């Protein structure tokens, strides 16, 4: 199409109608990006959440052995998964570490520069013939 600066100065309907929302957005409902992008919970997760609610209300005695075993297995798997993720190299952590190193070098360079320009530094430069 001709864009906003078409030859006759008038925009066509195709040029005016644009979508600026988020896919899945509903009118009058505010949701975060993570709420929109998140997948619906699996049937496994729903069942485990029910087991957790049962334990919260009546303790572990309120669950049958099979249900308690299912809950403990799921919780162990989630903990193992989290531990594995924590051990994995992380681009964010690597970037953060690199920035800290650069800032430390910059701070040291700034301190050296300040010392060289101080009265003591100037005296030392003269004494060294620099």
Phi, psi and omega in degrees: 000175185279350180078184184292344180249054180290165188303319183267002177079003181250133181270142178280167180300321180297327181282335184272319183283116177224153179258124180241012182268190178249136181304130181090359181289142178246146180296132175080002180246121179261126178223153177281164179301320181294326177292324181285318184279342186291146178278154177295150182295146178287162179297328176300311182295319179299316180295319180294320177299323177295319178298317179298318179296321178296317179295320180297320183282318188230008181080178182292339179293342181282348180261149171284162183304316181298319180293317179296319178298318179298317180296312181296318179299314180297316181296321177296317179296319179296319179294316179298319180297315179298317179299320178295319179295321181294330180278339183289141176301138185239127181300322180296312180296320179297317178295318179297318179296317179297319179295320178299319179295316179297317179296323178296318178296317179298320179296316179297316179298321178295318179295320178297314179300317179297319179294316181299324181273357177282165178303320179294317179296319179296321178296317179296318179300318178297316183294328181274351180078027180266000000 
